[in-house]
Amino acid sequence: MATFVRKMRRLGAVDRSLLAHMRKYRSEIPKLSPHDVNQILRANEFTKDFSGGSVRYFDSNQLASNSPMEDARTEANCLYTSGLLVGVFDGHGGSACAQVSSKRILRYIAGSLINPTDLRRLLDDNAKSFSFLQCHNDRLEFVPEIRDIYEESFSKFAGDLLRRKGSTSVEQVMEQAVLRLDGDMSREAIENTSVRTLAVAMSGAVACVAHVDGCHLHVAGVGDCGAVLGSMNDTTGQWTARKLTTEHNAQNVGEVRRILAQHPPNERDTVIRVDRLLGQLAPLRALGDFRYKWPRDTLEKVAAPQYGEATVPPHYHTPPYLTAQPEIKYHRLEPRDKFLVLATDGLWDCLTPLQVVRLVGEHMNGKTFLQPLELPNRDIRLGELSQMLAHRKTGIPKKPMDKNSATHLIRNALGGTDYGIEHSKISHILSLPPDVVRLFRDDITVTVVYFDSEYLQSTLL
């Protein structure tokens, strides 16, 4: 309730009768049992193990607030390079842009990383966009109508890749892939106007995508999804959190200055109002959202017949006001780097980066106690066995409730207190009906990628 009140006050929208109704409603909600809570939290868990590289495994999970959920996630191995791609996407104005972007962006990146000779050979063999990836936990399938449009766009993109000259860095690949996909979604909606293409174009998504290849980590951020690297000091054992993304919103002074500099001085008071782009959109960079990018006449011709005159935002004089330009950050992984957390702002609204890193670190240490005690494959003395049992006894209280670290983070985000998880708190949050829950929390999507310290150590030799 306190979080809700603070958010509403920031928006200048506190209504005492509404708050009184919410307090009354809270006391009347039936409580969920611990079993019910676990069933809800663990419904979308996913874990994938790897061997022979810098990534040991990843945990992922999602918890919906919107119906349908507007978050999306994606994970895949590149089939013709050695990289792993993972991403989280936070949609707004509907789920279409987030769902489509999450499925297509990895294909654009994976295709761009292949050398031209191999790419030409694959295309000559009629390779499709999905041929470049081994996806994990992929449950979305495009209908034939829209799939054919997307394949045509990818074919044109691949042709352009074959004509590029000189070498291209991973940073350039990720930047160009994001911008090209955004441009393709715009063109597709204009040239193939339909309910589906317009749904993608009029909705939007912020995103965070990471590419891991050996000791090389690249993270692309658009909007306010976040990526945090968890590292441990070898001497003190303390955890440190390093942010690898920047929030593109009105709290970012540099971002506000960038946008104001791109428009005439007489629009200074209208470009960003009440901390939103044109008084409407919170993120200041995003995929899709072409109602803030297209010229006015394009909006009136393409979108207004379907969505009405309100499609054109107020004070819309010098578009584009919005960009999908990603910020790319590089980090060379070291043995002290233990994991990477990617999450939508539903998590970061509740937990700080350092809290997240410490929670995952504690989960790493406590997770060993979820497994049965394994004795060494040799004769051991009674004293050694006694020490092992004593160590296990002292560690049992540290045992986490969840095997999946993404679930562990979501549980703490919703029910964490200074004294541990409060069941009544998380039960209340999970009991809220769809028409109310959005006032209290956002969709949450989390992916935790764990690194192999021994492999990273070998890269230093």
Disulfide bonds with the S-S distance in Angstrom:
none
